[in-house]
Amino acid sequence: MLNIKPSIRLNNILYIITLIIFTNCVGGNENLENKGLFLSKIGERRIKIDSLTSNLPQDIQLYEIEKRYILALLNAPKNEIQLYDFQKNQLIEKKSLDENFFGQISDFYIHTLDSIFISSLTKKSAWLINGDNQILQTFKLNEALGSSLPIGNENIVFSEGKLIISTQIAIFDSKGIEEAPLVFIFEDNNDLINAPTYNYLVYPNIYQKSFSPELGLYYNSFDFSNNKFYHGFSASDWVYSLDVKNNKLDSIEIKPEFNFQIKNSTPSDIENVNTRQYYYYSNYNYGYILVDQTKRILYRIFYFPKKDLEKNSQLDYEDLKPKCILIFDLESGKLRGQFNLTDKNNEGLMFILNEKIYINQIQNNEDEIVFDIFDTV
């Protein structure tokens, strides 16, 4: 097993997911200073959806397949993957997956329209299916302790003949820190049922100190041009990467250029929901990451404490954390910019196309999914 550092087990994953989605994905930050490169909005893109599809899907991916761009989204309530022709703004297909057999779909990766990988951690399995939903191969995840809910993008990818599946740890008990793998790699073969060839990535040493579960999440992005899988943890300044071809682990520090501290939690901070909310809202943390393969830029979300927060404040999902996006140059190894995001930017759903970054827009029209289009200037 390729380990980085010791791990921690976390609990209450459903509560964590709900809190992170509603507090991190929206939130203005007008009082923070933009520095260096920034994002300039150059347009919008609207995708028409039906009444059974959420305008905030659980996951989105953009693929270039057969000389066209395919936008794929995971419509969790229906346990289906929807495929859209992105240029024509047309629905191609809805792939409904039987929850009794496949369980709740955690994530997916579309290699071709006739070779689709799907994962379900409720079933501790992944499958390669064809265009007719027939199972071609099964991949067992018996060692995975992670949750069935994905965080961020690209939790399952196929590269260099290897299927790579990442999970979120979802258990926290009296044992405290325990070394448990997060990412599982299957070597390509023709077996009908497969076990992981090896696994890697555990929680960094900083997690030996106490943090609430909300700061135990981590985020992924894959760079297909260099076959590197990047992972960023909520409470760590460091982003870890695996060179998939050579099985080489590395790390880079990506953080804002000012003094701050991500506070450890005390037992009183995490004794109940209210104290955990206050600890989270009054703390810094990192979020989603995304690689622009052409520009060689890694974007990383950073969240600031909510201002004027009192210990006994009544918090709900309308109370928002300020946030910015860090712009890091992978070639020079330097931070090139810090840009504030607004309460309309849902950074949990974003992708790169033609060197532009598309970020989901929070809006009230339930008949469409809207993306703001940004360029770095």
C-alpha contacts under 8 A as a table, 3 or more apart, distances in Angstrom:
res1	aa1	res2	aa2	distance
1	M	198	Y	5.70
1	M	199	N	5.17
1	M	200	Y	5.54
2	L	198	Y	7.61
2	L	199	N	6.16
2	L	200	Y	4.24
2	L	201	L	6.64
3	N	6	P	7.94
3	N	181	P	7.60
3	N	200	Y	5.00
3	N	201	L	5.03
3	N	202	V	5.93
4	I	200	Y	7.39
4	I	201	L	5.46
4	I	202	V	5.86
4	I	203	Y	7.44
4	I	204	P	6.77
5	K	201	L	7.49
5	K	202	V	5.67
5	K	203	Y	5.83
5	K	204	P	4.72
5	K	205	N	5.57
6	P	177	I	7.35
6	P	178	E	6.96
6	P	179	E	5.36
6	P	202	V	5.80
6	P	203	Y	5.39
6	P	204	P	5.84
6	P	205	N	5.74
6	P	207	Y	7.67
6	P	208	Q	7.28
7	S	177	I	5.80
7	S	178	E	5.46
7	S	179	E	4.73
7	S	180	A	6.17
7	S	202	V	4.92
7	S	203	Y	3.88
7	S	204	P	6.51
7	S	205	N	7.57
7	S	207	Y	6.81
7	S	208	Q	7.49
8	I	169	I	7.79
8	I	172	F	7.48
8	I	176	G	6.54
8	I	177	I	4.30
8	I	178	E	5.52
8	I	179	E	6.99
8	I	180	A	7.84
8	I	203	Y	6.21
8	I	207	Y	6.39
8	I	208	Q	7.19
8	I	216	G	7.95
9	R	169	I	5.83
9	R	170	A	6.36
9	R	171	I	4.71
9	R	172	F	4.39
9	R	173	D	7.22
9	R	176	G	6.60
9	R	177	I	6.18
9	R	178	E	6.52
10	L	13	I	7.49
10	L	169	I	5.85
10	L	170	A	4.63
10	L	171	I	4.05
10	L	172	F	3.94
10	L	173	D	7.73
10	L	213	P	5.51
10	L	216	G	7.01
11	N	169	I	8.00
11	N	170	A	4.88
11	N	171	I	4.26
11	N	172	F	4.74
11	N	173	D	7.81
11	N	213	P	6.58
12	N	15	Y	5.52
12	N	16	I	6.35
12	N	170	A	6.97
12	N	171	I	7.60
12	N	213	P	7.75
13	I	16	I	4.95
13	I	17	I	6.04
13	I	147	S	7.05
13	I	170	A	5.65
14	L	17	I	5.25
14	L	18	T	6.27
15	Y	18	T	5.27
15	Y	19	L	6.13
16	I	19	L	5.17
16	I	20	I	6.03
16	I	213	P	6.99
16	I	214	E	5.59
17	I	20	I	5.26
17	I	21	I	6.05
17	I	149	L	7.92
17	I	151	I	7.81
18	T	21	I	5.33
18	T	22	F	6.22
19	L	22	F	5.49
19	L	23	T	5.91
19	L	24	N	7.96
19	L	317	Y	7.22
20	I	23	T	5.35
20	I	24	N	5.32
20	I	25	C	7.36
20	I	214	E	7.28
21	I	24	N	5.69
21	I	25	C	5.47
21	I	348	G	7.59
22	F	25	C	5.93
22	F	26	V	6.78
22	F	317	Y	5.67
22	F	318	E	7.69
22	F	320	L	7.94
23	T	26	V	6.04
23	T	27	G	7.15
23	T	317	Y	6.11
23	T	318	E	7.42
23	T	319	D	6.84
23	T	320	L	5.01
23	T	321	K	6.11
24	N	27	G	6.84
24	N	303	Y	7.47
24	N	320	L	6.97
24	N	321	K	6.21
24	N	323	K	7.64
25	C	343	D	7.91
25	C	345	N	6.82
25	C	346	N	4.54
25	C	347	E	5.74
25	C	348	G	6.08
26	V	320	L	6.53
26	V	321	K	7.57
26	V	342	T	7.02
26	V	343	D	4.52
26	V	344	K	6.26
26	V	345	N	6.15
26	V	346	N	5.93
26	V	362	I	7.77
27	G	320	L	4.86
27	G	321	K	5.39
27	G	322	P	5.12
27	G	323	K	6.69
27	G	341	L	7.62
27	G	342	T	5.80
27	G	343	D	4.12
27	G	344	K	7.60
28	G	320	L	7.64
28	G	321	K	7.52
28	G	322	P	5.31
28	G	323	K	7.01
28	G	340	N	7.94
28	G	341	L	6.47
28	G	342	T	4.26
28	G	343	D	4.62
29	N	32	L	5.93
29	N	322	P	4.69
29	N	323	K	6.09
29	N	324	C	7.50
29	N	340	N	6.03
29	N	341	L	6.57
29	N	342	T	6.31
30	E	33	E	7.92
30	E	340	N	7.10
30	E	342	T	7.73
32	L	340	N	6.91
33	E	339	F	7.76
33	E	340	N	7.51
34	N	38	F	7.10
34	N	337	G	7.52
34	N	338	Q	5.50
34	N	339	F	4.91
34	N	340	N	6.30
35	K	38	F	7.18
35	K	337	G	5.23
35	K	338	Q	5.09
35	K	339	F	6.67
36	G	336	R	5.75
36	G	337	G	4.22
36	G	338	Q	6.58
37	L	327	I	7.23
37	L	336	R	5.83
37	L	337	G	4.38
37	L	338	Q	6.91
37	L	339	F	7.60
37	L	376	T	6.31
37	L	377	V	5.59
38	F	327	I	7.99
38	F	337	G	6.15
38	F	338	Q	6.61
38	F	339	F	5.27
38	F	376	T	5.59
38	F	377	V	5.72
39	L	339	F	6.67
39	L	374	F	5.58
39	L	375	D	5.45
39	L	376	T	4.71
39	L	377	V	6.35
40	S	374	F	5.22
40	S	375	D	5.31
40	S	376	T	6.27
40	S	377	V	6.66
41	K	372	D	6.84
41	K	373	I	5.67
41	K	374	F	4.34
41	K	375	D	6.55
42	I	372	D	7.92
42	I	373	I	5.72
42	I	374	F	5.66
42	I	375	D	6.91
43	G	372	D	6.15
43	G	373	I	5.11
43	G	374	F	7.32
44	E	370	V	6.92
44	E	371	F	5.53
44	E	372	D	4.57
44	E	373	I	5.43
45	R	370	V	5.71
45	R	371	F	5.09
45	R	372	D	6.58
45	R	373	I	7.26
46	R	89	N	7.99
46	R	368	E	6.30
46	R	369	I	5.73
46	R	370	V	4.51
46	R	371	F	6.43
47	I	89	N	5.95
47	I	368	E	5.28
47	I	369	I	5.07
47	I	370	V	6.36
48	K	89	N	7.17
48	K	90	Q	7.87
48	K	367	D	5.95
48	K	368	E	4.39
48	K	369	I	6.55
49	I	53	T	6.24
49	I	55	N	7.60
49	I	366	E	7.95
49	I	367	D	5.28
49	I	368	E	5.16
49	I	369	I	7.08
50	D	53	T	5.62
50	D	367	D	6.08
50	D	368	E	7.96
51	S	54	S	7.72
51	S	366	E	7.28
51	S	367	D	6.63
53	T	57	P	7.63
53	T	75	N	6.25
54	S	57	P	5.43
54	S	75	N	6.79
54	S	366	E	7.15
55	N	365	N	7.89
55	N	366	E	5.74
55	N	367	D	7.20
55	N	368	E	6.07
55	N	369	I	4.99
56	L	369	I	7.26
57	P	60	I	7.01
57	P	73	L	6.41
57	P	74	L	5.99
57	P	75	N	5.60
57	P	76	A	7.28
58	Q	73	L	7.42
58	Q	74	L	5.60
58	Q	75	N	6.34
58	Q	76	A	6.21
59	D	73	L	5.57
59	D	74	L	5.16
59	D	75	N	7.81
59	D	107	D	7.47
59	D	152	G	7.60
59	D	153	N	6.74
59	D	349	L	6.73
60	I	71	L	7.12
60	I	72	A	5.62
60	I	73	L	4.29
60	I	74	L	6.44
60	I	153	N	7.31
60	I	349	L	6.34
60	I	350	M	7.62
61	Q	71	L	5.90
61	Q	72	A	5.20
61	Q	73	L	6.40
61	Q	153	N	7.51
61	Q	154	E	7.70
61	Q	351	F	7.09
62	L	69	Y	6.76
62	L	70	I	5.69
62	L	71	L	4.56
62	L	72	A	6.19
62	L	351	F	6.92
63	Y	69	Y	5.58
63	Y	70	I	5.09
63	Y	71	L	6.47
63	Y	72	A	7.82
63	Y	110	I	7.49
64	E	67	K	6.34
64	E	68	R	5.53
64	E	69	Y	4.47
64	E	70	I	6.12
65	I	68	R	5.51
65	I	69	Y	6.23
65	I	70	I	6.70
65	I	112	T	6.48
65	I	113	L	7.68
68	R	85	D	7.24
68	R	86	F	7.84
68	R	87	Q	7.55
69	Y	85	D	6.22
69	Y	86	F	5.51
69	Y	87	Q	6.71
70	I	83	L	6.40
70	I	84	Y	5.59
70	I	85	D	5.08
70	I	86	F	5.58
71	L	83	L	5.82
71	L	84	Y	5.07
71	L	85	D	6.46
71	L	86	F	5.67
72	A	81	I	6.61
72	A	82	Q	5.52
72	A	83	L	4.61
72	A	84	Y	6.33
73	L	81	I	5.69
73	L	82	Q	5.33
73	L	83	L	6.80
74	L	79	N	7.35
74	L	80	E	6.04
74	L	81	I	4.75
74	L	82	Q	6.51
74	L	107	D	7.54
75	N	78	K	5.82
75	N	79	N	6.01
75	N	80	E	5.41
75	N	81	I	6.16
75	N	82	Q	7.15
76	A	79	N	4.74
76	A	80	E	6.57
76	A	104	Q	7.86
76	A	105	I	7.45
78	K	96	S	7.21
79	N	96	S	6.19
79	N	97	L	5.90
79	N	98	D	7.51
79	N	99	E	6.79
79	N	104	Q	6.54
79	N	105	I	6.27
80	E	94	K	6.48
80	E	95	K	5.27
80	E	96	S	4.27
80	E	97	L	5.74
80	E	105	I	7.98
81	I	94	K	5.86
81	I	95	K	5.06
81	I	96	S	6.62
82	Q	91	L	7.48
82	Q	92	I	7.71
82	Q	93	E	5.92
82	Q	94	K	4.49
82	Q	95	K	6.19
83	L	91	L	6.08
83	L	92	I	5.38
83	L	93	E	5.26
83	L	94	K	6.36
84	Y	89	N	6.59
84	Y	90	Q	5.44
84	Y	91	L	4.34
84	Y	92	I	5.15
84	Y	93	E	7.18
85	D	88	K	5.49
85	D	89	N	5.56
85	D	90	Q	5.18
85	D	91	L	6.32
85	D	92	I	6.34
86	F	89	N	5.06
86	F	90	Q	7.05
91	L	94	K	7.95
95	K	133	N	7.74
97	L	102	F	6.70
97	L	133	N	7.73
98	D	101	F	5.53
98	D	102	F	5.86
98	D	103	G	7.30
99	E	102	F	5.06
99	E	103	G	4.31
99	E	104	Q	5.80
99	E	105	I	7.84
100	N	103	G	5.71
102	F	105	I	7.02
102	F	120	S	6.66
102	F	123	K	6.81
103	G	120	S	6.01
103	G	121	L	7.91
103	G	122	T	5.81
103	G	123	K	5.72
104	Q	120	S	5.74
104	Q	121	L	7.57
104	Q	122	T	6.22
104	Q	123	K	7.89
104	Q	148	S	7.19
105	I	108	F	7.85
105	I	118	I	6.90
105	I	119	S	5.88
105	I	120	S	4.70
105	I	121	L	7.69
105	I	148	S	7.72
106	S	118	I	7.54
106	S	119	S	5.47
106	S	120	S	4.90
106	S	121	L	6.48
106	S	148	S	5.57
106	S	149	L	5.58
106	S	150	P	5.75
107	D	118	I	5.90
107	D	119	S	5.46
107	D	120	S	7.22
107	D	150	P	6.64
107	D	154	E	7.93
107	D	155	N	6.48
107	D	156	I	6.48
108	F	116	I	7.21
108	F	117	F	5.47
108	F	118	I	4.27
108	F	119	S	6.19
108	F	155	N	7.78
108	F	156	I	6.05
108	F	157	V	7.90
109	Y	116	I	5.94
109	Y	117	F	5.05
109	Y	118	I	6.47
109	Y	154	E	7.79
109	Y	156	I	5.94
109	Y	157	V	5.68
109	Y	158	F	7.27
110	I	113	L	6.67
110	I	115	S	6.53
110	I	116	I	4.54
110	I	117	F	6.25
111	H	114	D	7.88
111	H	115	S	5.50
111	H	116	I	5.75
111	H	117	F	7.50
111	H	158	F	7.29
112	T	115	S	4.90
112	T	116	I	6.52
113	L	116	I	6.70
113	L	130	N	7.47
113	L	131	G	6.03
114	D	129	I	7.41
114	D	130	N	4.42
114	D	131	G	4.35
114	D	132	D	7.86
115	S	128	L	6.46
115	S	129	I	5.85
115	S	130	N	4.91
115	S	131	G	6.83
116	I	128	L	5.59
116	I	129	I	5.32
116	I	130	N	6.22
116	I	131	G	7.62
117	F	126	A	6.99
117	F	127	W	5.60
117	F	128	L	4.51
117	F	129	I	6.36
117	F	156	I	7.85
118	I	126	A	5.51
118	I	127	W	5.46
118	I	128	L	6.62
118	I	129	I	7.75
118	I	156	I	7.89
119	S	124	K	7.95
119	S	125	S	6.02
119	S	126	A	4.02
119	S	127	W	6.44
119	S	156	I	7.57
119	S	165	I	7.97
120	S	123	K	5.45
120	S	124	K	5.94
120	S	125	S	5.60
120	S	126	A	6.01
120	S	148	S	6.44
121	L	124	K	4.19
121	L	125	S	6.19
121	L	141	L	7.62
121	L	144	A	7.88
121	L	146	G	7.19
121	L	147	S	6.41
121	L	148	S	4.55
121	L	149	L	7.97
122	T	125	S	7.97
122	T	147	S	7.71
122	T	148	S	5.52
124	K	140	K	6.28
124	K	141	L	4.71
124	K	142	N	5.80
124	K	144	A	7.02
125	S	138	T	7.02
125	S	139	F	5.56
125	S	140	K	4.58
125	S	141	L	5.14
125	S	142	N	7.63
126	A	138	T	5.91
126	A	139	F	4.92
126	A	140	K	6.49
126	A	141	L	7.49
127	W	135	I	6.54
127	W	136	L	7.34
127	W	137	Q	5.62
127	W	138	T	4.55
127	W	139	F	5.93
128	L	135	I	5.94
128	L	136	L	5.40
128	L	137	Q	5.08
128	L	138	T	6.53
129	I	132	D	7.59
129	I	133	N	5.23
129	I	134	Q	5.23
129	I	135	I	4.48
129	I	136	L	5.43
129	I	137	Q	7.25
130	N	133	N	5.27
130	N	134	Q	5.49
130	N	135	I	6.77
130	N	136	L	6.98
131	G	134	Q	7.40
135	I	138	T	7.36
136	L	192	L	6.94
137	Q	190	N	7.89
137	Q	191	D	7.04
137	Q	192	L	4.69
137	Q	193	I	6.05
137	Q	194	N	7.73
138	T	192	L	5.98
138	T	193	I	4.70
138	T	194	N	6.12
139	F	186	F	7.72
139	F	193	I	5.83
139	F	194	N	4.70
139	F	195	A	5.96
139	F	196	P	7.54
140	K	193	I	7.27
140	K	194	N	6.08
140	K	195	A	5.31
140	K	196	P	7.26
141	L	144	A	5.45
141	L	184	F	7.91
141	L	195	A	7.13
141	L	196	P	7.34
144	A	167	T	7.23
144	A	181	P	7.19
144	A	182	L	7.23
145	L	167	T	7.77
145	L	168	Q	7.75
145	L	169	I	5.88
145	L	170	A	6.89
145	L	171	I	7.59
145	L	180	A	7.44
146	G	167	T	4.89
146	G	168	Q	4.41
146	G	169	I	4.10
146	G	170	A	5.35
146	G	171	I	7.90
146	G	182	L	7.28
147	S	150	P	7.62
147	S	167	T	6.54
147	S	168	Q	5.32
147	S	169	I	6.06
147	S	170	A	5.21
148	S	167	T	7.90
148	S	168	Q	7.96
149	L	168	Q	7.76
150	P	153	N	7.78
150	P	155	N	6.90
150	P	167	T	7.29
150	P	168	Q	7.26
151	I	155	N	7.85
151	I	168	Q	7.67
151	I	217	L	7.61
151	I	218	Y	7.37
151	I	219	Y	6.42
152	G	155	N	7.48
152	G	219	Y	5.46
152	G	220	N	6.49
152	G	288	Y	5.89
152	G	289	I	7.83
152	G	348	G	5.93
152	G	349	L	7.57
153	N	219	Y	7.32
153	N	220	N	6.13
153	N	221	S	6.49
153	N	348	G	7.80
153	N	349	L	7.60
154	E	157	V	6.41
154	E	220	N	6.06
154	E	221	S	5.73
154	E	222	F	6.68
155	N	164	I	7.93
155	N	165	I	5.86
155	N	166	S	5.15
155	N	167	T	7.28
155	N	220	N	6.47
155	N	221	S	7.96
156	I	163	L	7.33
156	I	164	I	5.59
156	I	165	I	4.50
156	I	166	S	6.40
157	V	163	L	5.96
157	V	164	I	5.35
157	V	165	I	6.78
157	V	222	F	7.74
158	F	161	G	6.72
158	F	162	K	5.54
158	F	163	L	4.51
158	F	164	I	6.19
159	S	162	K	5.29
159	S	163	L	6.67
159	S	164	I	7.96
159	S	224	F	7.46
159	S	227	N	6.88
159	S	244	V	7.65
160	E	227	N	7.58
160	E	244	V	7.21
160	E	245	K	6.38
161	G	187	E	6.44
161	G	188	D	5.02
162	K	185	I	6.48
162	K	186	F	5.57
162	K	187	E	4.78
162	K	188	D	5.41
163	L	185	I	5.69
163	L	186	F	5.08
163	L	187	E	6.65
163	L	188	D	7.18
164	I	183	V	6.96
164	I	184	F	5.75
164	I	185	I	4.60
164	I	186	F	6.52
165	I	183	V	5.64
165	I	184	F	5.26
165	I	185	I	6.55
166	S	182	L	5.75
166	S	183	V	4.24
166	S	184	F	6.36
167	T	182	L	5.33
167	T	183	V	6.28
168	Q	182	L	6.68
168	Q	217	L	6.89
168	Q	218	Y	7.39
169	I	182	L	7.17
172	F	175	K	7.75
172	F	176	G	6.48
173	D	176	G	5.82
175	K	178	E	7.17
177	I	208	Q	6.52
179	E	202	V	6.61
179	E	203	Y	7.97
180	A	202	V	6.20
181	P	184	F	7.55
181	P	199	N	6.22
181	P	200	Y	5.73
181	P	201	L	5.83
181	P	202	V	5.39
182	L	199	N	7.40
182	L	200	Y	6.53
182	L	201	L	5.55
182	L	202	V	5.88
183	V	199	N	5.52
183	V	200	Y	5.44
183	V	201	L	6.06
184	F	196	P	6.03
184	F	197	T	7.83
184	F	198	Y	6.26
184	F	199	N	4.36
184	F	200	Y	6.70
185	I	196	P	5.49
185	I	197	T	5.92
185	I	198	Y	5.58
185	I	199	N	5.76
186	F	194	N	7.42
186	F	195	A	6.89
186	F	196	P	4.68
186	F	197	T	5.13
186	F	198	Y	7.15
187	E	196	P	7.53
187	E	197	T	6.07
191	D	194	N	6.25
196	P	199	N	7.07
203	Y	207	Y	6.40
204	P	207	Y	5.85
204	P	208	Q	7.87
204	P	236	S	7.62
205	N	208	Q	5.52
205	N	209	K	7.90
206	I	209	K	5.81
206	I	235	A	7.76
206	I	236	S	7.12
207	Y	210	S	6.37
207	Y	211	F	6.82
207	Y	235	A	7.95
209	K	264	N	6.61
210	S	264	N	5.41
210	S	265	S	5.25
210	S	266	T	6.81
211	F	214	E	7.97
211	F	215	L	6.22
211	F	216	G	7.09
211	F	263	K	7.92
211	F	264	N	5.26
211	F	265	S	4.86
211	F	266	T	7.92
212	S	215	L	5.72
212	S	216	G	6.90
212	S	265	S	6.18
212	S	269	D	7.76
212	S	270	I	6.12
212	S	276	R	6.83
212	S	279	Y	7.91
212	S	280	Y	7.69
213	P	216	G	4.90
213	P	217	L	7.38
214	E	217	L	6.55
214	E	280	Y	6.89
215	L	233	F	7.96
215	L	234	S	5.11
215	L	235	A	5.75
215	L	280	Y	7.67
215	L	285	N	6.90
216	G	233	F	7.08
216	G	234	S	6.10
216	G	235	A	7.09
217	L	233	F	6.13
217	L	234	S	5.65
218	Y	231	H	6.66
218	Y	232	G	5.46
218	Y	233	F	4.17
218	Y	234	S	5.79
218	Y	287	G	7.43
218	Y	288	Y	7.95
219	Y	231	H	5.49
219	Y	232	G	5.21
219	Y	233	F	6.43
219	Y	287	G	6.76
219	Y	288	Y	5.42
219	Y	289	I	6.26
220	N	229	F	7.13
220	N	230	Y	5.52
220	N	231	H	4.64
220	N	232	G	6.61
220	N	288	Y	7.34
220	N	289	I	6.28
220	N	290	L	7.56
221	S	229	F	6.09
221	S	230	Y	5.22
221	S	231	H	6.78
221	S	289	I	6.10
221	S	290	L	5.28
221	S	291	V	6.21
222	F	227	N	7.22
222	F	228	K	5.91
222	F	229	F	4.53
222	F	230	Y	6.04
222	F	290	L	7.87
222	F	291	V	6.92
223	D	226	N	5.73
223	D	227	N	5.53
223	D	228	K	5.15
223	D	229	F	6.32
223	D	230	Y	7.78
223	D	291	V	6.25
223	D	292	D	7.72
223	D	293	Q	5.91
224	F	227	N	4.64
224	F	228	K	6.74
224	F	293	Q	7.27
225	S	293	Q	6.12
226	N	243	D	7.75
227	N	243	D	6.07
227	N	244	V	5.68
227	N	245	K	6.81
228	K	241	S	6.17
228	K	242	L	5.37
228	K	243	D	4.67
228	K	244	V	5.85
229	F	241	S	5.29
229	F	242	L	5.19
229	F	243	D	6.85
229	F	244	V	7.20
230	Y	239	V	6.65
230	Y	240	Y	5.61
230	Y	241	S	4.35
230	Y	242	L	6.74
231	H	239	V	5.59
231	H	240	Y	5.11
231	H	241	S	6.22
231	H	289	I	7.84
232	G	236	S	7.32
232	G	238	W	6.71
232	G	239	V	4.56
232	G	240	Y	6.43
232	G	286	Y	7.73
232	G	287	G	7.55
232	G	288	Y	7.63
232	G	289	I	6.96
233	F	236	S	5.35
233	F	237	D	7.81
233	F	238	W	7.57
233	F	239	V	7.20
233	F	286	Y	6.83
233	F	287	G	7.48
234	S	285	N	5.32
234	S	286	Y	4.42
234	S	287	G	5.85
235	A	262	I	6.50
235	A	285	N	5.60
235	A	286	Y	6.40
236	S	239	V	7.73
236	S	286	Y	7.50
237	D	253	E	5.60
237	D	254	I	5.75
237	D	255	K	5.56
237	D	286	Y	8.00
238	W	251	S	6.34
238	W	252	I	5.50
238	W	253	E	4.31
238	W	254	I	5.94
238	W	255	K	7.86
239	V	251	S	5.55
239	V	252	I	5.35
239	V	253	E	6.16
239	V	254	I	6.70
240	Y	249	L	7.22
240	Y	250	D	5.80
240	Y	251	S	4.29
240	Y	252	I	6.54
241	S	249	L	5.71
241	S	250	D	5.26
241	S	251	S	5.95
242	L	247	N	6.34
242	L	248	K	5.56
242	L	249	L	4.59
242	L	250	D	6.47
243	D	246	N	5.62
243	D	247	N	5.36
243	D	248	K	4.98
243	D	249	L	6.40
244	V	247	N	5.10
244	V	248	K	7.13
252	I	333	G	7.86
254	I	300	R	7.85
254	I	326	L	7.97
254	I	328	F	7.07
254	I	335	L	7.14
255	K	326	L	7.50
255	K	335	L	7.90
256	P	326	L	7.07
256	P	335	L	7.96
256	P	338	Q	7.38
260	F	284	Y	7.84
261	Q	284	Y	7.09
262	I	283	N	6.12
262	I	284	Y	5.27
262	I	285	N	6.55
263	K	283	N	6.43
263	K	284	Y	7.69
265	S	268	S	7.93
265	S	269	D	5.63
265	S	270	I	7.04
265	S	279	Y	7.28
266	T	269	D	5.12
266	T	270	I	6.96
267	P	270	I	5.65
267	P	271	E	6.15
268	S	271	E	5.24
268	S	275	T	7.13
269	D	272	N	7.78
269	D	275	T	5.08
269	D	276	R	5.60
269	D	278	Y	7.81
269	D	279	Y	5.97
270	I	273	V	7.30
270	I	275	T	5.80
270	I	276	R	4.80
270	I	279	Y	7.77
271	E	275	T	6.55
271	E	276	R	7.19
272	N	275	T	5.57
272	N	276	R	6.18
273	V	276	R	5.11
273	V	277	Q	6.11
274	N	277	Q	5.13
274	N	278	Y	6.35
274	N	315	L	7.97
275	T	278	Y	5.15
275	T	279	Y	6.14
276	R	279	Y	5.07
276	R	280	Y	6.10
277	Q	280	Y	5.13
277	Q	281	Y	6.00
277	Q	315	L	7.30
278	Y	281	Y	5.21
278	Y	282	S	5.94
278	Y	311	K	6.59
278	Y	313	S	7.80
278	Y	315	L	7.93
279	Y	282	S	5.39
279	Y	283	N	6.24
280	Y	283	N	5.31
280	Y	284	Y	7.87
280	Y	305	P	7.99
281	Y	305	P	5.56
281	Y	306	K	5.67
281	Y	321	K	6.64
282	S	305	P	4.52
282	S	306	K	5.82
282	S	307	K	7.86
282	S	309	L	7.00
283	N	304	F	6.77
283	N	305	P	4.87
283	N	306	K	7.94
284	Y	302	F	7.59
284	Y	303	Y	5.57
284	Y	304	F	4.87
284	Y	305	P	5.52
285	N	302	F	6.05
285	N	303	Y	5.26
285	N	304	F	7.01
286	Y	300	R	7.42
286	Y	301	I	5.77
286	Y	302	F	4.49
286	Y	303	Y	5.97
287	G	300	R	6.71
287	G	301	I	4.80
287	G	302	F	5.94
287	G	303	Y	7.33
288	Y	300	R	5.91
288	Y	301	I	5.38
288	Y	347	E	7.12
288	Y	348	G	6.61
289	I	298	L	6.91
289	I	299	Y	5.44
289	I	300	R	4.45
289	I	301	I	6.43
290	L	298	L	5.71
290	L	299	Y	5.12
290	L	300	R	6.69
290	L	350	M	7.93
290	L	351	F	7.26
291	V	296	R	7.11
291	V	297	I	5.86
291	V	298	L	4.44
291	V	299	Y	6.25
291	V	352	I	7.87
292	D	295	K	5.62
292	D	296	R	5.56
292	D	297	I	5.16
292	D	298	L	6.26
292	D	299	Y	7.91
292	D	352	I	6.25
292	D	355	E	6.67
293	Q	296	R	5.12
293	Q	297	I	7.07
294	T	297	I	7.94
294	T	355	E	6.58
295	K	355	E	6.71
296	R	329	D	6.21
296	R	330	L	5.45
296	R	331	E	6.48
297	I	327	I	6.62
297	I	328	F	5.49
297	I	329	D	4.76
297	I	330	L	5.63
298	L	327	I	6.19
298	L	328	F	5.13
298	L	329	D	6.54
298	L	330	L	6.64
299	Y	325	I	6.38
299	Y	326	L	5.54
299	Y	327	I	4.96
299	Y	328	F	6.23
300	R	325	I	5.56
300	R	326	L	4.98
300	R	327	I	6.80
300	R	328	F	7.84
301	I	323	K	7.00
301	I	324	C	5.91
301	I	325	I	4.53
301	I	326	L	6.10
301	I	347	E	7.81
302	F	323	K	5.60
302	F	324	C	5.41
302	F	325	I	6.10
302	F	326	L	7.01
303	Y	321	K	6.45
303	Y	322	P	5.82
303	Y	323	K	4.30
303	Y	324	C	6.55
304	F	321	K	6.16
304	F	322	P	5.23
304	F	323	K	5.84
305	P	321	K	6.14
305	P	322	P	6.93
306	K	309	L	6.27
306	K	320	L	6.96
306	K	321	K	5.16
306	K	322	P	6.57
309	L	313	S	6.65
310	E	313	S	5.18
315	L	318	E	7.87
315	L	319	D	6.18
316	D	319	D	5.69
317	Y	320	L	7.22
322	P	341	L	7.94
323	K	340	N	6.23
323	K	341	L	5.93
323	K	342	T	7.77
324	C	338	Q	6.56
324	C	339	F	5.34
324	C	340	N	4.10
324	C	341	L	5.16
325	I	338	Q	5.76
325	I	339	F	5.29
325	I	340	N	6.33
325	I	341	L	6.87
326	L	335	L	7.31
326	L	336	R	7.92
326	L	337	G	5.98
326	L	338	Q	4.65
326	L	339	F	6.62
327	I	335	L	6.03
327	I	336	R	5.47
327	I	337	G	4.86
327	I	338	Q	6.03
327	I	339	F	7.91
328	F	333	G	7.16
328	F	334	K	5.93
328	F	335	L	4.37
328	F	336	R	5.47
328	F	337	G	7.05
329	D	332	S	5.69
329	D	333	G	5.58
329	D	334	K	5.44
329	D	335	L	6.11
329	D	336	R	6.26
330	L	333	G	5.04
330	L	334	K	7.23
341	L	345	N	6.29
342	T	345	N	5.58
343	D	346	N	7.90
343	D	362	I	7.70
344	K	361	Q	5.38
344	K	362	I	4.81
344	K	363	Q	7.31
345	N	359	I	6.36
345	N	360	N	6.14
345	N	361	Q	5.17
345	N	362	I	6.24
345	N	372	D	7.96
346	N	349	L	6.12
346	N	350	M	7.80
346	N	359	I	6.35
346	N	360	N	5.07
346	N	361	Q	5.79
346	N	362	I	6.18
347	E	350	M	5.87
347	E	359	I	5.89
347	E	360	N	6.63
348	G	360	N	7.78
349	L	359	I	6.18
349	L	360	N	5.48
350	M	357	I	7.04
350	M	358	Y	5.34
350	M	359	I	4.42
350	M	360	N	6.06
351	F	357	I	5.88
351	F	358	Y	5.36
351	F	359	I	6.91
352	I	355	E	6.20
352	I	356	K	5.58
352	I	357	I	4.64
352	I	358	Y	6.10
353	L	356	K	5.34
353	L	357	I	6.53
353	L	358	Y	7.42
355	E	375	D	7.41
356	K	373	I	6.59
356	K	374	F	5.71
356	K	375	D	5.10
356	K	376	T	7.65
357	I	373	I	5.88
357	I	374	F	5.23
357	I	375	D	6.47
358	Y	371	F	5.68
358	Y	372	D	5.62
358	Y	373	I	4.67
358	Y	374	F	6.37
359	I	371	F	5.24
359	I	372	D	5.30
359	I	373	I	6.62
359	I	374	F	7.90
360	N	369	I	7.47
360	N	370	V	5.87
360	N	371	F	4.32
360	N	372	D	6.24
361	Q	369	I	7.71
361	Q	370	V	5.37
361	Q	371	F	5.27
361	Q	372	D	6.06
362	I	370	V	7.74
363	Q	370	V	7.70
365	N	368	E	6.18
366	E	369	I	7.73
